[in-house]
Amino acid sequence: MSRLILFITAFMLLCVAKAQTGKVFDDLALPSKILNSERKYAVYLPPDYETSNRKYPVLYLLHGAGDDQTGWVQFGEVLHIADKAIREGKATPMVIIMPDANTGQRGYYNSPDGKWRYEDFFFEELMPFVEKKYRIKSEKRYRAIAGLSMGGGGTFVYALHRPDLFSSACPLSAYAGPLSVEDTKQMFERRGVKDYKESDVEPYFKQYGVLPLIENIKEQDKKAVRWYIDCGDDDFLYEGNSLVHIAMKKKEIPHEFRIRNGGHTWTYWRESLPEVLSFISDAFHQY
């Protein structure tokens, strides 16, 4: 009898342990008319998603160049890290959406010629699709965005373009976009952009350079988003992040700025993610 009781107890504990684990699906897709293609995405669902009827806050978590929607799943260990943060009470249960920005054309921005409109896809198709498909709260207060490297650049730009949609933004080791008009020209050349006019360069710089976006920010938007910016002291993107920090200080935009030991590595970003989840959860809560 004692062995049977032990077996039943062990089985019940195993069931409880499984019930306390979130789920990740990393090969999902939605159709896009804007990009004329099927777009992949991954999703993390919190441990109690299947046993509750409630709606959840959402984090849009963007990958870097060279990765796809599986980057934060495979290398970032989002399942383990999010489960642990929720279990320890350092983060509130949330849905995490990880879109693919590495198919067709790499990046989160619209192209200079307007033929590839990823930013438009993100706001007009991806967000409405996932926020209808999953039990996600649709208010700004319950929506956050974060990302690394290229995805950090997307985080900066999306939150600066649409401060009405995000409560928090967390760029990690972020590409701050072109730092000057001349840098924008060089970026066009690196990406093989051919049919652009000289008059196209400065407007594109002002639209996708983080520094001019900060310089031209509206007074009412300075405190619209909670910012957490994190970059390693050995990161090759350290200069751009430091310049953004200085620009935000001059404009009196409240933000957290973290410089830690490390470079442009997954080890660094895995250490950043728990802090991001905690930071955005502060806005999700009644603080």
Order of alpha helices (4+ residues) and beta strands (2+ residues): alpha-beta-beta-beta-alpha-alpha-beta-alpha-alpha-beta-alpha-beta-alpha-alpha-alpha-beta-alpha-beta-alpha
